[in-house]
Amino acid sequence: MSERNELYPIFLKLHQLKLLIVGAGEVGYEKLSFILKSSPKAQVRMVAPWVSPEIEELLAGQSFDVEITRRPFKESDLEWPDLVIAATNLVELNQSVQEAAKARQKLVNVADTPALCDFYLGSIVTKGFLKVAVSTNGQSPTFAKRFRQLLEEVLPDDTSDLLENLKEIRDRLGGDFAHKVKELNRITASLLEEEVT
């Protein structure tokens, strides 16, 4: 059997969790901008002795819940967050952050070092209520980006009405869980049939 991606995708409510990003340079900017694009109400704290102009520009005049602490990382910074991202260009510092985070049983992502990650930040497509995440198991973020761009082109922008209507139907259906699943499968089967024809 060929290798496969064994990651289990989840969607986090980042407005209910606390996220620490160590580093505020190019890598930190990339992580922060993608997080805020997908989860603009995320609770984020960044720790870094220097903050890039791109981050300053991203946050200027916005109401994001982002706190920046301008100093080097300390292990005590790990008392606050639920999730940690080590996003510096210093391999030894990223590894120190990862080790300290793991010692405190925090989930951690180390930029560009899949072997040290508990989770990855996938490419994300958002169309109204529909959100699709793409992962290559850390093998090729470039492919994930290109696939995301393809999905953005082919998925319609007006998915919210469709999903709201399906929720109303689900809420009105009687019967047990199995019956609801069967009925919703029957109703949504036509979506695929229309695409094929």
Backbone as a ProteinNet text record, in pm:
[ID]
protein_1_A
[PRIMARY]
MSERNELYPIFLKLHQLKLLIVGAGEVGYEKLSFILKSSPKAQVRMVAPWVSPEIEELLAGQSFDVEITRRPFKESDLEWPDLVIAATNLVELNQSVQEAAKARQKLVNVADTPALCDFYLGSIVTKGFLKVAVSTNGQSPTFAKRFRQLLEEVLPDDTSDLLENLKEIRDRLGGDFAHKVKELNRITASLLEEEVT
[TERTIARY]
84.2	0	88.4	52.6	132.6	110.7	205.3	192.9	71.4	18.1	-97.5	-90.7	-168.5	-175	-263.4	-205.4	-281.8	-320.7	-304.9	-346.2	-497.6	-544.6	-688.1	-722.8	-795.2	-825.1	-931.4	-907.3	-1007.3	-1015.4	-1126	-1142	-1152	-1056.2	-1045.5	-1119.4	-1182.7	-1245	-1138.8	-1057.1	-943.1	-983.2	-1109	-1154.9	-1179.9	-1183.1	-1200.5	-1070.9	-967.5	-836.4	-734.6	-619.7	-513.8	-393.4	-343.9	-236.3	-114.9	-0.1	125.4	207.1	255.9	348.8	481.2	585.1	718.3	787.9	816.4	877.3	781.4	832.4	747.3	816.2	895.7	961.1	880.1	948.1	881.4	796.7	852.1	779.4	660	681.7	572.5	461	498.5	399.1	315.7	382.6	310	208.1	251.5	160.4	45.3	77.2	-26	-125.7	-78.4	-170.3	-266.7	-218.8	-309.1	-408.8	-362.9	-453.2	-563.9	-526.5	-626.4	-718.5	-668.4	-754.7	-866.7	-833.1	-931.9	-1010.6	-943.5	-1005.5	-977	-1047.3	-1016.5	-1039.1	-1109.9	-1132.5	-1038.3	-936.4	-840.4	-773.1	-746.5	-671	-524.1	-442.2	-302.5	-211.7	-103.9	3.8	131.2	205.6	333.1	444.2	553.3	669.7	789.8	856.4	975.1	1044.1	1176.7	1246.8	1227.9	1193.4	1175	1048.1	972.6	847.6	860.3	827.9	842.7	742.5	779.6	685.7	557.9	567.6	448.6	346	394.7	303	242.1	324	272.9	163.4	186.7	88.9	-37.7	-20.8	-135.4	-228.2	-170.3	-248.5	-295.3	-234.5	-266.9	-413.7	-479.6	-618.8	-717.8	-673.3	-761.4	-798.5	-902.8	-946.2	-915.7	-807	-768.6	-727.7	-750.1	-711.4	-568.3	-472.9	-332.2	-252.1	-182.1	-95	49.3	132.5	273.3	359.7	446.3	542.3	680	743.4	871.3	987.1	1024.6	1139.8	1167	1281.4	1307.9	1210	1190.9	1105	1156.9	1064.1	1095	1003.6	1049.9	966.3	836	835.9	712.9	604.4	642.5	543.1	448.3	490.6	411	301.9	293.3	186.7	51.6	51	-73	-143.3	-73.9	-145.4	-191.3	-284.1	-325.7	-243.3	-210.3	-136.2	-14.7	91.6	216.1	267	313.5	380.8	518.5	621.5	758.9	787.1	800.3	807.1	924.9	1039.5	1158.7	1244	1348.9	1441.5	1563.9	1552.1	1660.3	1625.1	1690.7	1658.4	1668	1773.3	1791.9	1682.5	1644.4	1536.6	1404.9	1373.3	1249.8	1247	1361.2	1366.8	1350.2	1406.9	1390.9	1245	1179.9	1037.3	957.2	986.5	914.2	932.8	1055.5	1082.9	1013.4	1018.8	953.9	802	747.4	602.7	557.7	632.7	597.4	605.7	704.5	718	594.6	524.7	402.8	276.5	292.9	181.7	99.9	169.5	105.2	121.1	21.1	33.5	117.8	213.7	308.5	330.9	349.7	387.9	522.2	617.7	747.8	760.1	768.6	769.5	877.3	834.8	924.9	1001.3	946.5	1010.3	901.4	848.5	736.1	758.9	881.8	908.1	883.2	886.9	866.9	725.2	636.9	501.3	399.8	309.5	191.2	76.2	81.4	-22.3	39.6	-27.5	13.9	-94.7	-55.1	-150.8	-172.5	-285.6	-311.8	-353.7	-359.2	-415.6	-567.1	-628	-770.6	-846.8	-963	-1055.9	-1181.7	-1227.6	-1350.5	-1446.6	-1565.4	-1672.2	-1798.4	-1824.6	-1937.9	-1916.1	-2014.8	-2003	-1914.5	-1886.1	-1805.4	-1657.6	-1586.7	-1442.6	-1379.3	-1279.2	-1208.7	-1061.6	-1002.3	-859.7	-786.9	-669.1	-589.8	-457.1	-421.5	-293.9	-219.2	-88.6	-3	84.6	43.3	118.9	259.5	267.9	395	490.8	448	537.5	556.8	448.5	460.9	358.3	391.5	300.5	270.2	362.5	339.5	224.9	219.6	108.8	-22.8	-22.2	-144	-193.1	-100.6	-136.3	-200.3	-139.8	-193.6	-331.3	-348	-477.4	-582.7	-544.2	-634.8	-679.9	-587.2	-622	-720.9	-701.2	-793.9	-933.7	-940.6	-1071.1	-1138.9	-1060.7	-1119.1	-1182.5	-1123.8	-1178.6	-1304.7	-1307.7	-1419.1	-1537.1	-1515.4	-1627.3	-1704	-1836.3	-1914.6	-1903.3	-1919.3	-1912.8	-2039.3	-2151.3	-2280.8	-2318.5	-2225.5	-2256.6	-2339.2	-2341.3	-2410.4	-2559.3	-2625.1	-2768.3	-2795.7	-2714.9	-2731.2	-2716.4	-2612.8	-2588.1	-2694.1	-2741.2	-2849.7	-2976.6	-3008.6	-3127.9	-3115.3	-2995.9	-2975.7	-2986.4	-2940.4	-2953.4	-3100.5	-3179.9	-3323.3	-3390.4	-3355.9	-3413.3	-3374.4	-3246.4	-3198.5	-3273.8	-3293.1	-3361.2	-3508.1	-3570.8	-3712.4	-3734.5	-3629.2	-3645.4	-3676.1	-3772	-3802.2	-3720.2	-3737.9	-3669.8	-3534.8	-3469.3	-3340.8	-3226.7	-3105.4	-2986.8	-2971.4	-2988.6	-2971.2	-3070.2	-3193.8	-3295	-3255.8	-3209.5	-3169.5	-3053.7	-2956.3	-2841.7	-2888.9	-2977.6	-3027.9	-3101.8	-3186.2	-3262.6	-3171.9	-3076.2	-2985.2	-2895.7	-2856.4	-2779	-2862.2	-2990.1	-3078.2	-3093	-3112.7	-3133.1	-3007.4	-2892.5	-2768.3	-2706.6	-2756	-2702.8	-2714.2	-2817.3	-2837.5	-2726.7	-2660.7	-2550.4	-2440.4	-2407.3	-2303.3	-2352.7	-2479.1	-2534.9	-2530.8	-2562.9	-2561.6	-2420.9	-2320.3	-2181.6	-2137.4	-2180.4	-2139.4	-2202.3	-2330.9	-2398.9	-2367.5
-118.6	0	124.6	222.9	345	429.9	521.6	608.9	698.7	743.2	831.5	934.4	1036.7	1142.7	1095.2	1077.5	1028.1	1138.6	1263.7	1375.3	1375.2	1419.9	1433.4	1581.5	1630.5	1773.7	1814.3	1927.2	1985.2	2134.8	2196.5	2340	2400	2485.8	2542	2675.5	2699.5	2828.5	2915.1	2981.9	3055.1	3176.1	3217.9	3325.2	3273.3	3140.3	3080.7	3020.1	3020.9	2967.8	3080.7	3055.8	3156.5	3103.4	3185.2	3144.4	3234.2	3172.6	3245.1	3223.3	3332.2	3323.7	3383.5	3302.6	3350.4	3388.6	3516.8	3568	3660.9	3775.2	3873.5	3927.8	3843.8	3880.1	3827.7	3787.2	3739.7	3615.4	3520.7	3396.4	3424.5	3505.5	3541.8	3614.4	3703.2	3774.9	3677.6	3580.8	3483.9	3407.5	3359.5	3283.2	3370.8	3490.9	3579.4	3621.2	3656.4	3703.4	3594.3	3470.2	3361.1	3329.4	3336.1	3310.1	3415.1	3542.8	3649.3	3653.2	3610.9	3603.9	3502.8	3390.1	3284.9	3303.3	3354	3368.4	3508.8	3610.7	3748.5	3780.7	3694.8	3719	3636.3	3577.1	3495.2	3577.8	3512.2	3575	3539.2	3638	3612.2	3701.9	3642.7	3718.6	3685.6	3789.4	3770.8	3818.6	3741.6	3779	3781.9	3897.4	3912.9	4043.9	4045.7	4171	4274.5	4230.1	4318.4	4278.7	4375.7	4350.3	4407.3	4324.6	4367.1	4477	4563.4	4666.3	4606	4485.9	4419.9	4387.8	4344.4	4315.9	4445.9	4548.9	4679.7	4727.1	4712	4754.7	4669.7	4538.9	4448	4487.1	4525.5	4554.6	4699.6	4788.7	4931.8	4957.7	5024.7	5063.6	4948.7	4829.4	4712.2	4683.3	4606.8	4573.7	4427.8	4374	4237.2	4227.3	4109.9	4084.1	4029.6	4116.6	4078.5	4167.9	4104	4176.4	4144.5	4248.6	4228.5	4265.8	4173	4196.6	4202.5	4320.3	4343	4310.1	4184.8	4137.2	3994.1	3938	3797.5	3704.6	3588.3	3483.8	3439.7	3419.7	3360.1	3238.8	3138	3018.7	3053.1	3157.2	3197.6	3243.6	3278.3	3314.8	3198.6	3077.4	2957.9	2930.5	3011.4	2991.7	3035.1	3128.7	3187.2	3106.3	3057.5	3006	2860.7	2829.3	2690.4	2630	2712.7	2670.5	2760.7	2705	2780	2761.8	2872.1	2865.8	2927.9	2849.5	2900.2	2945.5	3077.4	3132.7	3228.1	3184.7	3267.2	3203.5	3273	3212.8	3155.7	3137.9	3082.6	2939.6	2843	2701.3	2664	2707.2	2670.9	2730.8	2856.2	2918.4	2845.8	2814.9	2741.2	2607.4	2538.1	2409.2	2426.2	2531.8	2558.7	2587.1	2665	2694.4	2564.8	2480.6	2353.6	2265.2	2250.8	2165.3	2217.8	2348.9	2407.1	2394.3	2410.9	2397.3	2253.3	2157.8	2016.3	1979.1	2034.4	2006	2053.9	2153.6	2206.7	2151.4	2051.5	1984.2	2078.8	2169.9	2260.8	2203.5	2225.3	2188.4	2294.8	2249.5	2344.2	2317.3	2427.3	2423.3	2494.3	2429.9	2491.9	2516.1	2642.6	2680.4	2606.1	2547.2	2480.6	2363.1	2302.9	2187	2084.9	2013.1	1922.6	1821.4	1773.4	1671.3	1722.8	1853.2	1909.6	1962	1941.4	1996.2	1896.2	1947.6	1871.3	1897.6	2011.4	2048.8	2134.9	2138.5	2222.3	2325.5	2435.1	2535.5	2511.6	2452.8	2416.5	2535.6	2515.6	2615.8	2612.1	2729	2736.9	2812.1	2756.8	2821.5	2851.7	2976.5	3014.8	3074.2	3016.2	3066.7	3073.5	3189.3	3200.5	3111	3024.9	2931.9	2811.2	2789.2	2674.2	2705	2615.8	2630.5	2496.1	2497.2	2376.5	2396.3	2300.5	2306.4	2199.4	2234.2	2143.2	2117.2	1989.9	1953.4	1855.3	1872.2	1775.9	1702.4	1703.7	1638.9	1699.1	1829.6	1899.2	1873.2	1796.1	1759.5	1871.1	1944.3	2048.6	2159	2258.1	2371.7	2443.1	2439.8	2505	2437.2	2303.3	2233.1	2267.5	2270	2304.2	2443.6	2537	2673.4	2672.7	2601.4	2596.9	2528.9	2423	2354.1	2445.6	2521.6	2620.1	2720.8	2768.8	2864.9	2804.7	2678.2	2609.3	2602.2	2562.9	2553.8	2690.2	2794.2	2929	2966.9	2919.9	2950.6	2870.7	2742.6	2656.8	2656.6	2686.2	2687.2	2818.5	2811.5	2935.5	3019.8	3150.3	3240.1	3233.4	3189.1	3194.7	3065	3008	2884	2907.6	3030.2	3056.4	3026.2	3070.5	3043.1	2893	2820.6	2675.8	2610.6	2647.7	2586.3	2625.4	2748	2789.8	2710	2689.5	2611.4	2466.9	2408.3	2269.9	2259.9	2361.4	2361.1	2365.5	2449.8	2457.3	2322.8	2257.5	2126.1	2026.8	2025.7	1934.2	1958.9	2086.6	2119.5	2074.5	2071.8	2033.4	1883.8	1810.7	1666.2	1595.7	1508.4	1425.8	1298.2	1214.8	1086.1	1092.3	977	967.5	1014.9	1006.5	1053.9	982.9	850.7	773.3	818.9	846.5	893	1029	1119.3	1252.8	1244.1	1160.8	1144.3	1091.9	991.4	933	1037.9	1117.4	1219.8	1329.2	1373.1	1477.8	1426.6	1300.9	1242	1239.5	1205.9	1202.8	1343	1440.2	1578.3	1633.6	1609	1668.4	1588.5	1468.7	1388.4	1463.7	1543.8	1617	1720.2	1765.5	1860.4	1799	1674	1605.8	1570.9	1530.5	1495.4	1614.5	1735.1	1855.1	1884.4	1861.7	1887.4	1791.6	1663.7	1563.4	1593.4	1632.3	1661.5	1802
0	0	0	-81.3	-87.7	37.6	61.7	177.4	161.8	274.7	270.2	382.3	370	469.2	584.2	700.6	815.4	913	872.2	957.4	972.4	1088.3	1109.4	1110.1	1009.8	1003.8	1105.6	1169.3	1258.8	1228	1266.1	1249.9	1388.6	1423.3	1557	1565.8	1680.5	1708.9	1776.5	1694.8	1748.9	1833.1	1825.1	1913.4	2055.1	2071.4	2204.1	2257.4	2176.8	2216.3	2213.8	2274.4	2277	2199.8	2106.8	2017.3	2036.5	2062.3	2073.4	1946.8	1888.2	1776.2	1822.4	1818.3	1853.7	1723.9	1710	1587.5	1517.4	1471.6	1404.2	1279.1	1217.7	1091.7	974.2	869.1	747.5	774.3	849.4	878.1	968.9	1071.5	1161.3	1088	995.8	916	833.1	768.8	686.4	770.1	887.6	973.9	1022	1071.2	1125	1018.3	899.4	795.8	752	739.1	701.2	812.7	937.4	1049.5	1053.9	1042.6	1051.7	930.1	814.7	695.7	718.2	778.3	799.4	928.9	1032.7	1165.5	1219.2	1167.5	1205.3	1353.1	1426.8	1569.8	1657.9	1597.2	1672.6	1782.2	1896	2005.5	1987.4	1954.7	1921.3	2005.5	2052.9	2115.4	2039.3	2000.4	1932.6	2025.1	2027.8	2107.4	2013.9	2009.3	1924.4	1959.9	1952.9	1980	1869.8	1749.5	1634.9	1561.4	1513.3	1441.3	1300.5	1202	1062.1	1027.4	933.9	886.6	828	769.3	712.1	820.6	937.2	1048.6	1099.3	1112.8	1156.6	1061.4	930.7	830.3	835.9	853.5	862.6	977.8	1089.7	1209.8	1218.3	1141.8	1150.6	1119.3	1210.9	1190.3	1194.1	1230.1	1236.1	1381.7	1400.2	1536.2	1571.3	1514.9	1546.3	1693.4	1752.4	1890.9	1893.4	1857	1848.4	1942.7	2033.2	2126.7	2090.3	2080	2046.5	2166.2	2206.8	2313.4	2249.5	2257.5	2188.8	2282.7	2282.9	2359.8	2317.5	2355.9	2324.6	2397.1	2339.4	2396.3	2532.3	2627.2	2757.8	2775.2	2847	2868.2	2938.9	3020	3089.2	2991.4	2866.9	2765.3	2736	2769.1	2738.3	2840.8	2945.6	3044.6	2989.4	2895.5	2844.7	2735.9	2632.4	2514.9	2525.2	2434.4	2412.3	2299	2199.6	2080.4	2063.9	2006.8	1989.3	1847.3	1788.9	1659.5	1675.9	1646.7	1644.8	1502.6	1483.3	1348.2	1333.2	1378.5	1358.8	1250	1207.8	1111.4	1183	1314.7	1396.4	1436.6	1376.8	1397.7	1545.3	1612.8	1753.5	1841.8	1815.6	1893.7	1870	1743.4	1713.9	1787.7	1790.2	1858	2009.6	2065.5	2209	2243	2158.4	2179.1	2174.1	2074.9	2060.2	2182.7	2229.4	2345.3	2471	2491	2608.8	2600.9	2480.5	2462.5	2487.4	2434.2	2454.9	2602.2	2674.5	2817.6	2894.8	2839	2902	2836.4	2753.3	2684.4	2597.1	2529.6	2434.7	2294.4	2211	2070.2	2001.6	1919.3	1860.9	1711.8	1639	1498.3	1486.6	1422.8	1399.8	1250.1	1213.6	1072.7	995.4	884.3	790	851.1	957.4	1019.6	1054.4	955.3	978.6	1090.9	1107.7	1209	1350.8	1371.7	1505.1	1527.2	1430.2	1437.1	1490.9	1576.3	1616.1	1518.6	1452.2	1356.4	1248.1	1132.1	1021.2	994.4	935.3	890.7	741.6	705.8	567.5	484	353.9	264.2	279.4	283.6	316.5	208.9	171.9	80.4	159.3	155.1	223.8	122.7	116.4	30.7	116.6	175.9	267.7	387.9	418	530.8	499.7	372.6	332.9	352.6	418.9	437	406.2	318.2	277.7	310.4	381.9	413.3	332.8	282.7	200.5	269.6	282	344.1	255.3	248.6	179.1	280.2	406.2	514.3	525.8	496.6	507.3	392.6	292.1	182.4	81	48.1	-53.3	-31.7	52.2	69.8	-61.7	-156.6	-285.6	-360.8	-357.9	-423	-353.3	-220.4	-146.3	-185.1	-200.8	-241.2	-379.7	-474.4	-610.6	-613.9	-535.2	-530.2	-468.1	-366.6	-306.4	-412.7	-493.5	-597.5	-697.8	-731.3	-821.6	-760.2	-632.6	-565.6	-556.6	-532.7	-526.9	-659.3	-769.1	-900.8	-931.5	-894.3	-936.5	-840.1	-713.4	-618.8	-630.8	-631.2	-642.6	-515.1	-531	-415.5	-330.7	-390	-322.2	-250.4	-172.6	-101.4	24.2	77.3	204	196.1	86.1	71.9	68.8	-8.5	-17.8	119.9	192.1	322.4	425.4	420.6	511	483	353.4	316.8	364	347	392.7	545.3	616.6	762.7	803.7	734	764	740.2	629.9	600.3	709.1	746.8	851.8	982.8	1018	1143.9	1143.9	1025.6	1016.8	1002.4	965.7	945.9	1077.4	1072.6	1189.7	1184.9	1283.7	1283.6	1353.3	1351.4	1420.4	1330.3	1381.8	1310.3	1176	1173.9	1050.5	942.6	983.2	888	831.4	917.1	871.7	772.3	801.9	711.9	576.4	577.7	453.3	369.3	433.5	361.9	306.4	386.6	339.5	227	232.7	123.1	-5.3	7.9	-109.3	-168.8	-82.9	-129.4	-196	-137.2	-188.6	-303.3	-330.9	-441.9	-574	-587.5	-712.6	-736.3	-631.4	-649.4	-735	-707.4	-783.3	-923.6	-933.5	-1065	-1158.6	-1107.1	-1189.6	-1237.8	-1150.6	-1190.5	-1300.8	-1291.1	-1391.2	-1526	-1527.8	-1653.8	-1694.9
[MASK]
+++++++++++++++++++++++++++++++++++++++++++++++++++++++++++++++++++++++++++++++++++++++++++++++++++++++++++++++++++++++++++++++++++++++++++++++++++++++++++++++++++++++++++++++++++++++++++++++++++++

